[in-house]
Amino acid sequence: MPTSTEPGVDNAKVAPTIPPSMTLRGLLDARRNMGKTMSIDEAMSVLVPICLDLQKRHEAGETLFVHPACIAPGHDGLAAVSLKLAVFPEGLRDQHCLAPEIHSTRAGGDAHASVYAVGAILYEMVTGGHVGPGMARPRDVDPGIPEALELLVEKAIISDRAHRPSDLAALASELYALAPAHSIRPPDRTSSFDASAELEVDVRFSVMPPSVRPSPLEPAIPRAAAVPRIDVGDPFGRVVERKSSNRPRRNDPTSTLAELKARLEADPRPRYIVNREHMDHGPFTAVELLQQIAGNAFVQDDVLRDTLGGEARPIKAWEEFAPFAHQVGLKRELVAEEKAVGKVVQAERKGRVFKLVGSLLLVGALAAGLSVWFFTKKGTRRESVGIVVDEGPGSVDVGGIRRRGPSSRARGAGGGVAGVGSSGGAASAPAGASGAGGSFESALESSNDEMTMGQSGAPDLTKAQLAGPLGRVSFISACGAPDDMRVIVQVAVQNGRAVGVTVSTNPPNPSVAGCVAAQVRSLSWPSNPKRDFVTMTY
């Protein structure tokens, strides 16, 4: 593929579009899908010429976005940077290879930024992972990786550009020394890689987690299983696989999260800042951040910024923290769902209680109705005072109690006609018993008094005064009246005594009627010279 590697040449004008599968990104993704990585020899055969290419471009004043998606085979078969593809990448794994200052400016980087990119690409080549939160040291992933390679990566991915080396040619020489038989020989360099930093190289600013040696009293943390790698002769062509004895890892989400949590917490540096509701919180260590997420202080949409790597995106877009935020979100939704279900259950329980109470009240009302009906049919007595009579000549209305002339008829308390034996639909006795003395009818016929309101004289008796002496039911029972017998008592009262009494029974019983009439005549009322009339039904 004719791709120029000369400084200042725009590859977009001399080379056709490079298929993604022909880029270093395509190769790395394919290896990762197979669960394999690139060998050290293969990595050096790609990165040494890349370093030399970048050195020439930066010496010519070019600034570049360097990441695996812009690295492709050149016309000479060696890896080179394609300017057409050297743009800000869309893929997260390619973004992880950009220096922190590029994330903040979104502008192409200089030699300092390219050194960072080469170190990040090398880390992904030999470990299969990417730089950033949760990354492990290369030798923790594969103990067979040389310590010199791990130290080289650690220096290259220093977050503070002032402490990061910038000599790409010196970097190419140190990479060549790791696999001299599988890469082109760079020009001899007399200066060291570290000397190209503006300030002293300080790995405390490296994105790579610090190396922690176990205490003699503490057992060493077991290293992660080595990722199987393959040997390749041509990095972009023929692939020669090497069989691996490593068994495939189990797809256990719990174990995966536990391993990720352990890797995150292995870095004790406070490097994470969270922007929530336009306010920054932090910086937090990984332990503190996970605790905040677990406590619902931060949610998936809050923006997390790694102050070392320079990247900033919502928590849900960080593959290291998104699983934990997702689990907490699920738990939060589950709790909310349980509360909602509890409210529904409580509402249903209240509804059932109300229904039960309503049913009990309905049953009680029906039972009460049946009881009333039963006892009514069996002769339970009802008391009423009938003291309203038909209006006619000679009637006087005094406080709701009417005095009648000769043509009057008795009414019931409810306003309906209550003539002898007419109350409640019961048939009247053929003849009423008046006992010794005059009858109610004769007293009514002989009463011709007329009086209007405002005239002198004592007022009529009230309803309560007329009905009071007749309120005792005991004298009805004392006369032997059964419960199912209806007894109507009509009394004419004057000067505190009964001057006319008529008692009717249903069914007719002259003996009971006579006894009741005698009992009524023995009663006394408040003294009043005027004649009043009252009807009681038992």
C-alpha positions in Angstrom: 0.0 0.0 0.0 1.7 3.3 -1.1 1.7 5.4 2.0 4.3 8.1 2.4 6.3 8.3 5.6 8.1 11.6 4.7 7.5 14.5 7.0 4.9 17.0 5.8 3.3 14.8 3.2 -0.4 14.5 3.4 -1.2 10.8 3.0 -4.8 11.6 2.2 -3.6 12.9 -1.2 -1.4 10.0 -2.1 -3.2 7.0 -0.5 -6.7 5.6 -0.8 -8.8 5.1 2.3 -7.3 2.4 4.6 -9.9 -0.2 5.7 -10.2 -0.4 9.5 -9.2 -4.1 9.4 -5.8 -3.0 8.0 -5.0 -0.7 10.8 -3.3 -1.5 14.1 -6.7 -1.0 15.8 -8.2 -3.8 13.7 -5.4 -6.1 14.6 -5.6 -5.4 18.3 -9.4 -5.9 18.4 -9.1 -9.2 16.5 -6.5 -10.5 19.0 -8.6 -9.4 21.9 -11.6 -11.2 20.6 -9.5 -14.3 20.4 -8.3 -13.7 24.0 -4.7 -13.2 22.8 -2.1 -10.5 22.7 0.8 -9.5 20.5 4.2 -10.8 21.3 7.0 -8.5 22.4 8.9 -9.1 19.2 5.8 -8.2 17.1 5.2 -5.1 19.2 8.8 -3.9 18.7 8.6 -4.5 15.0 5.6 -2.1 14.8 6.6 0.6 17.4 10.3 1.2 16.5 9.5 2.4 12.9 6.5 4.4 14.3 8.7 6.2 16.8 11.1 7.1 13.9 8.2 8.2 11.7 6.8 10.4 14.5 10.3 11.9 15.3 10.6 13.2 11.7 7.1 14.6 11.6 7.5 16.5 14.9 10.9 17.8 13.8 9.1 19.2 10.8 6.6 21.0 13.0 3.6 18.7 12.7 1.2 18.0 15.5 -0.7 14.7 15.4 -3.4 12.6 17.1 -1.6 9.3 17.5 -3.6 6.2 18.3 -3.8 2.6 16.9 -6.6 3.5 14.4 -4.2 5.8 12.5 -1.3 3.3 12.2 -1.2 1.2 9.0 1.4 -0.5 6.8 3.4 1.8 4.6 4.6 1.2 1.0 7.7 -0.4 2.4 5.8 -2.8 4.6 6.7 -1.0 7.8 4.2 0.6 10.1 3.6 4.3 9.7 1.1 7.0 10.7 -1.6 7.8 8.1 -2.4 11.6 8.3 -5.8 10.9 6.9 -6.6 8.8 9.9 -4.7 10.8 12.5 -7.8 12.7 13.8 -9.4 12.7 17.1 -10.7 9.1 17.5 -14.3 8.1 18.2 -13.4 4.8 19.8 -12.8 4.8 23.6 -9.8 2.5 23.3 -8.1 4.8 20.9 -9.0 7.8 23.1 -7.3 6.0 26.0 -4.0 6.4 24.0 -4.2 10.2 23.8 -2.1 12.2 26.3 -4.1 14.1 29.0 -3.3 17.5 27.5 -5.0 16.5 24.2 -8.2 15.6 26.0 -8.4 19.1 27.4 -7.4 21.0 24.2 -8.7 18.6 21.5 -5.7 19.7 19.4 -3.0 17.6 17.9 0.0 16.8 20.1 3.7 17.3 19.9 6.5 14.9 20.7 5.5 14.8 24.4 2.0 13.6 23.5 3.4 11.1 20.9 5.6 9.5 23.6 2.5 9.0 25.8 0.6 7.5 22.8 3.5 5.0 22.0 3.6 3.9 25.7 -0.2 3.4 25.8 -0.2 1.5 22.5 2.7 -0.7 23.8 0.7 -1.4 27.0 -2.3 -2.5 25.0 -0.2 -4.7 22.7 1.4 -6.8 25.4 -1.5 -6.9 28.0 -4.7 -6.7 26.0 -6.0 -3.9 28.3 -5.8 -0.1 28.0 -4.3 2.6 30.2 -6.5 4.3 32.7 -8.5 3.5 35.8 -8.2 -0.2 36.8 -5.2 -0.9 34.7 -2.7 -3.4 36.1 1.1 -3.2 35.8 2.3 -5.3 32.8 4.2 -7.8 34.9 1.1 -8.3 37.0 -0.7 -9.4 33.9 2.1 -11.5 32.5 5.2 -12.2 34.7 7.1 -13.0 31.5 7.2 -9.4 30.4 10.6 -7.8 31.0 10.9 -5.4 33.8 12.7 -2.9 31.5 9.5 -2.9 29.3 7.3 -2.2 32.3 9.5 0.7 33.4 9.6 2.1 29.9 5.8 2.1 29.7 5.6 3.7 33.2 7.8 6.6 32.1 6.0 7.1 28.8 2.5 7.5 30.2 3.3 10.1 32.8 0.3 12.4 33.0 2.3 15.6 33.7 4.0 16.5 30.4 6.7 18.4 32.1 7.9 15.2 33.8 7.4 13.1 30.6 10.3 12.5 28.2 9.9 13.6 24.6 12.8 12.1 22.6 11.1 9.6 20.3 14.4 8.5 18.7 15.7 7.6 22.2 12.5 5.7 22.9 13.0 3.8 19.6 16.5 2.8 20.7 15.3 1.5 24.0 12.4 -0.4 22.4 14.9 -1.9 19.8 17.0 -3.1 22.6 14.1 -5.3 23.9 13.9 -7.2 20.6 16.8 -6.4 18.3 16.3 -9.3 16.0 12.7 -8.4 15.0 12.9 -4.7 14.2 14.7 -2.2 12.1 17.8 -0.7 13.7 17.3 3.0 14.7 20.1 5.5 14.5 22.5 5.4 17.4 21.6 7.9 20.1 24.0 9.3 22.7 21.4 11.0 24.8 19.2 9.0 27.2 15.4 8.9 27.1 15.0 10.4 30.5 17.1 13.5 29.7 14.5 14.7 27.2 12.0 15.6 29.9 11.6 19.3 30.9 11.7 18.3 34.5 13.0 15.2 36.2 11.2 12.1 35.2 8.8 11.2 38.1 6.8 8.0 37.8 4.6 9.2 40.7 2.7 11.1 38.0 2.4 8.0 35.8 -1.1 6.7 35.0 0.2 3.2 35.8 -0.6 2.2 39.4 2.4 2.3 41.7 4.3 -0.8 42.4 3.6 -2.1 45.9 5.9 -4.8 47.3 4.2 -7.1 49.8 5.3 -6.9 53.4 7.2 -9.9 54.7 4.4 -10.6 57.1 1.7 -10.4 54.4 1.2 -12.9 51.6 1.8 -11.6 48.1 -1.2 -10.9 46.1 -1.5 -13.6 43.4 -0.9 -12.2 39.9 -3.6 -12.4 37.3 -3.3 -15.2 34.9 -1.2 -14.4 31.9 -3.1 -13.6 28.7 -2.0 -16.0 25.9 0.0 -14.4 23.2 1.0 -15.3 19.7 4.1 -14.8 17.6 3.7 -13.0 14.3 6.3 -12.6 11.6 4.5 -9.8 9.7 2.5 -7.6 12.0 -0.1 -6.8 9.3 0.1 -10.0 7.3 0.7 -13.7 8.0 0.0 -14.7 11.5 1.8 -17.7 13.0 0.0 -18.9 16.2 1.6 -20.5 19.1 -0.5 -23.0 21.1 -1.2 -21.9 24.6 -1.7 -24.2 27.6 -3.7 -21.5 29.4 -7.3 -22.5 30.1 -9.9 -20.0 29.1 -11.2 -17.8 31.9 -14.7 -18.4 33.2 -17.3 -15.9 32.4 -18.2 -15.1 36.0 -19.6 -11.6 36.4 -19.0 -11.7 40.2 -15.4 -12.7 39.9 -14.9 -10.1 37.1 -16.3 -7.3 39.2 -14.2 -8.5 42.2 -11.0 -8.4 40.1 -11.9 -5.0 38.7 -12.5 -3.6 42.1 -9.2 -5.0 43.4 -7.4 -3.4 40.5 -9.1 0.0 41.0 -8.4 -0.1 44.7 -4.7 -1.0 44.1 -4.1 2.7 43.2 -4.4 4.8 46.4 -3.9 8.1 44.6 -6.8 10.7 44.8 -7.2 11.1 41.0 -11.0 11.2 40.4 -13.3 14.2 40.3 -17.0 14.0 39.8 -19.1 16.8 38.4 -22.7 16.6 39.8 -25.2 19.3 39.2 -22.5 21.7 37.9 -20.4 21.3 41.0 -17.1 19.4 41.3 -16.6 16.8 44.0 -13.3 15.3 44.9 -10.6 14.3 44.2 -11.4 10.8 45.4 -9.3 7.7 45.5 -10.9 4.7 43.7 -12.0 3.3 47.1 -13.7 6.5 48.0 -15.3 6.9 44.6 -16.7 3.3 44.7 -18.1 4.1 48.2 -19.7 7.2 47.0 -21.3 5.4 44.1 -22.5 2.6 46.4 -24.0 5.2 48.7 -26.0 6.8 45.8 -24.0 10.0 46.1 -23.2 9.8 42.4 -25.3 8.3 39.6 -24.5 7.0 36.1 -25.1 10.4 34.4 -22.7 12.3 36.5 -19.4 13.2 34.8 -16.2 11.6 36.0 -12.8 13.1 35.2 -9.5 11.2 35.7 -7.1 13.9 36.6 -4.1 11.7 35.7 -5.4 10.4 32.3 -7.2 13.7 31.5 -10.4 11.9 30.3 -13.8 13.1 31.3 -17.1 11.4 30.5 -20.3 10.2 32.3 -19.8 7.4 34.8 -21.9 5.1 32.6 -19.3 5.6 29.8 -16.4 4.4 31.9 -16.1 0.7 31.5 -14.2 0.5 34.9 -17.0 2.2 36.9 -20.1 1.7 34.8 -20.7 -1.9 36.1 -20.7 -0.7 39.7 -23.0 2.3 39.0 -25.2 -0.1 37.0 -25.5 -2.5 39.9 -26.3 0.3 42.3 -28.9 1.6 39.8 -30.5 -1.8 39.6 -30.6 -2.0 43.4 -32.1 1.5 43.6 -34.8 0.6 41.1 -35.4 -2.6 43.0 -35.9 -0.7 46.2 -38.2 1.8 44.5 -40.1 -1.1 43.0 -40.4 -2.8 46.4 -41.7 0.4 47.9 -44.2 0.8 45.1 -45.3 -2.8 45.5 -45.5 -2.3 49.3 -47.8 0.7 48.8 -50.0 -1.3 46.4 -50.1 -4.2 48.9 -50.9 -1.7 51.7 -53.6 -0.1 49.7 -55.0 -3.5 48.8 -54.9 -4.5 52.4 -56.7 -1.3 53.4 -59.2 -2.0 50.7 -59.8 -5.5 52.0 -60.2 -4.2 55.5 -62.7 -1.6 54.3 -64.5 -4.3 52.3 -64.5 -6.6 55.3 -65.8 -3.8 57.6 -68.4 -2.9 55.0 -69.4 -6.5 54.7 -69.7 -6.8 58.5 -71.7 -3.6 58.7 -74.0 -4.9 55.9 -74.4 -8.2 57.6 -75.1 -6.4 60.9 -77.6 -4.1 59.2 -79.3 -7.1 57.6 -79.3 -8.9 61.0 -80.7 -5.9 62.7 -83.4 -5.6 60.0 -84.2 -9.2 60.4 -84.4 -8.9 64.1 -86.7 -5.9 63.9 -88.9 -7.8 61.4 -88.9 -10.9 63.6 -89.7 -9.1 66.8 -92.2 -6.9 65.1 -94.0 -10.0 63.8 -93.7 -11.6 67.2 -95.4 -8.6 69.0 -92.6 -6.3 70.0 -94.3 -3.1 71.2 -93.9 0.2 69.5 -95.0 3.3 71.4 -96.4 6.5 69.8 -98.2 9.5 71.1 -101.2 10.6 69.0 -102.3 14.1 70.1 -103.1 15.7 66.8 -106.7 15.6 65.7 -108.6 16.6 62.6 -109.1 20.3 62.1 -112.8 21.3 62.4 -115.1 23.8 64.1 -114.2 24.6 67.6 -110.6 23.5 67.3 -107.8 25.3 69.1 -104.1 25.0 68.1 -102.0 25.6 71.2 -98.3 24.8 70.9 -98.9 21.9 68.4 -101.6 20.2 70.5 -105.0 20.6 69.1 -108.2 20.7 71.1 -111.2 19.6 69.0 -114.9 20.2 68.9 -117.5 17.5 68.5 -116.6 16.6 64.9 -112.9 15.7 65.5 -111.1 12.4 64.9 -107.9 11.3 66.5 -104.6 11.4 64.4 -101.4 9.4 64.9 -98.1 11.1 65.8 -96.9 11.0 62.2 -99.8 13.2 61.0 -101.9 10.3 59.5 -105.4 9.5 60.7 -105.2 7.3 63.8 -108.7 6.5 64.6 -109.5 3.6 66.9 -107.8 0.5 65.7 -106.4 2.2 62.5 -102.7 2.5 63.5 -100.2 0.1 61.9 -102.7 -1.6 59.7 -104.2 -3.7 62.5 -108.0 -4.2 62.6 -109.7 -2.4 65.4 -111.7 -4.1 68.1 -115.4 -4.1 67.5 -116.0 -2.0 70.6 -113.7 -0.1 72.8 -113.7 -0.6 76.5 -114.1 2.6 78.6 -114.3 1.0 82.1 -115.9 2.9 84.9 -116.5 6.5 83.9 -117.1 8.2 80.5 -115.6 7.2 77.2 -113.1 9.1 75.1 -115.7 9.7 72.4 -118.2 11.1 74.8 -115.6 13.5 76.3 -114.7 14.5 72.8 -118.3 15.2 71.8 -119.0 17.2 74.9 -115.9 19.5 74.4 -117.0 22.7 72.7 -114.2 25.0 74.0 -112.8 27.5 71.6 -109.6 29.5 72.3 -107.2 31.4 70.2 -103.6 32.4 70.9 -103.4 35.6 73.0 -106.6 34.9 75.0 -106.4 34.8 78.7 -106.4 31.5 80.5 -103.9 28.8 81.3 -102.2 27.2 78.2 -102.9 23.6 77.1 -100.7 20.7 78.3 -97.7 20.0 76.1 -97.2 16.7 74.3 -94.6 15.6 76.8 -97.0 16.4 79.7 -99.8 14.5 78.1 -97.7 11.4 77.1 -95.6 11.3 80.3 -98.0 9.3 82.5 -98.8 6.9 79.7 -95.1 6.1 79.0 -95.0 3.2 81.4 -95.6 -0.1 79.5 -95.8 -2.1 82.7 -99.5 -1.6 83.3 -100.2 -3.1 79.8 -98.3 -6.2 80.6 -99.8 -6.3 84.1 -103.2 -6.6 82.5 -102.1 -9.8 80.7 -101.7 -8.4 77.1 -99.5 -10.7 75.1 -96.6 -9.3 73.1 -98.3 -9.7 69.7 -101.5 -7.8 70.9 -101.9 -4.2 69.7 -103.3 -1.9 72.3 -104.7 1.6 71.5 -105.4 3.9 74.5 -107.4 7.2 73.9 -107.6 9.6 76.9 -109.4 12.9 77.5 -107.6 14.8 80.3 -109.0 17.7 82.4 -108.0 19.0 85.8 -105.2 16.4 86.1 -107.5 13.3 85.7 -108.8 11.2 82.9 -112.3 12.3 82.2 -112.8 10.0 79.2 -111.0 6.7 78.4 -111.4 4.2 75.5 -109.1 1.2 75.1 -109.1 -1.0 72.0 -107.2 -4.2 71.4 -106.2 -6.2 68.3 -107.1 -9.1 68.5 -110.2 -8.0 70.6 -110.0 -8.8 74.3 -112.6 -7.1 76.5 -110.9 -8.3 79.7 -107.5 -6.8 78.8 -109.2 -3.6 77.5 -111.2 -3.1 80.7 -108.1 -3.7 82.9 -106.0 -1.2 80.9 -108.8 1.4 81.0 -109.0 1.1 84.8 -105.2 1.5 85.0 -105.3 4.6 82.9 -108.0 6.2 85.0 -105.8 5.8 88.1 -103.1 8.0 86.4 -102.7 11.7 87.1 -101.5 14.6 84.9 -100.6 18.2 85.5 -103.8 20.1 86.5 -105.4 22.2 83.7 -109.0 23.2 83.6 -109.0 22.8 79.8 -109.7 19.4 78.2 -106.9 17.8 76.3 -106.8 14.6 74.3 -104.1 12.0 73.7 -103.8 8.7 71.9 -101.1 6.1 72.7 -100.5 2.9 70.7 -98.7 -0.1 72.3 
